[in-house]
């Protein structure tokens, strides 16, 4: 899952990237007109787009951190399993195939 998340994040270089979101929301104040209410609306839209881009950037960054943490956690479990199997083999090397999750019953 972590690898899939990282692949998705790596694809955020064009459409869907933080800079793409920023540029799509970048509407010049002149586009709203020159009347008072339009200028006020333009300021609100600019501030809103700035906040959307900031939150999207924060979301993408947090997602990348989560994917890295998930990957690290999976690596830790994998290393732990490998160490456990090595320890089992060192105690009884002639015991046949190493136990697996499907061949070992849970301790009650």
C-alpha positions in Angstrom: 0.0 0.0 0.0 2.8 2.4 0.8 4.4 1.8 -2.6 1.1 2.5 -4.3 0.7 5.7 -2.3 4.2 6.8 -3.2 3.6 6.0 -6.9 0.5 8.2 -6.9 2.4 11.0 -5.2 5.2 10.7 -7.7 2.6 11.3 -10.5 1.7 14.7 -9.0 4.1 16.6 -11.3 1.6 18.1 -13.8 -2.1 18.1 -13.4 -2.9 17.8 -9.7 0.4 19.1 -8.5 0.6 21.8 -5.9 1.8 24.3 -8.5 -1.1 23.3 -10.8 -3.6 23.9 -8.1 -2.0 27.3 -7.3 -2.0 28.4 -10.9 -5.6 27.2 -11.6 -6.8 29.3 -8.7 -4.7 32.3 -9.6 -7.4 34.7 -11.0 -6.3 38.3 -11.4 -8.2 40.9 -9.6 -9.0 42.6 -12.9 -11.1 39.6 -14.0 -13.7 40.6 -11.4 -14.1 44.2 -12.6 -13.5 47.6 -11.1 -16.6 48.2 -9.0 -16.2 48.1 -5.2 -18.0 44.8 -4.6 -15.9 43.1 -7.3 -12.7 44.3 -5.8 -13.8 43.0 -2.4 -14.8 39.7 -4.0 -11.4 39.5 -5.8 -9.6 39.9 -2.5 -11.7 37.1 -1.0 -11.1 34.8 -3.9 -7.4 35.4 -3.9 -7.2 34.7 -0.2 -9.4 31.6 -0.5 -7.3 30.2 -3.4 -4.1 30.9 -1.4 -5.6 28.9 1.5 -6.7 26.1 -0.7 -3.2 25.8 -2.3 -1.6 25.9 1.2 -3.9 23.2 2.6 -3.4 21.0 -0.5 0.3 21.4 -0.2 0.0 20.4 3.5 -2.2 17.4 2.6 0.3 16.2 -0.1 3.2 16.6 2.3 1.4 14.7 5.1 0.4 12.0 2.7 4.1 11.6 1.7 5.1 11.4 5.3 2.4 8.8 6.0 3.5 6.7 3.0 7.1 6.8 4.3 6.1 5.9 7.8 3.9 3.0 6.5 6.8 1.8 4.4 9.2 1.9 7.4 6.7 0.1 9.5 6.3 -2.7 6.9 10.1 -2.9 6.7 10.3 -3.3 10.5 7.8 -6.1 10.4 9.6 -7.8 7.6 13.0 -7.5 9.3 11.5 -8.8 12.6 10.0 -11.8 10.8 13.3 -12.6 9.0 15.1 -12.3 12.4 12.6 -14.6 14.1 12.9 -17.2 11.3 16.7 -17.0 11.5 16.5 -17.5 15.2 14.2 -20.5 14.8 16.6 -22.1 12.2 19.6 -21.5 14.4 17.9 -23.4 17.3 16.7 -26.3 15.2 18.2 -26.2 11.7 16.9 -29.7 10.8 13.3 -29.0 11.7 12.1 -28.9 8.1 10.6 -25.9 6.4 10.4 -22.7 8.4 7.0 -22.0 9.9 4.8 -19.6 8.2 1.7 -17.7 9.2 -0.5 -20.3 7.6 1.3 -23.3 9.1 1.5 -22.1 12.7 -1.5 -22.1 15.0 -2.0 -19.1 17.3 -1.1 -19.5 20.9 -4.2 -19.4 23.1 
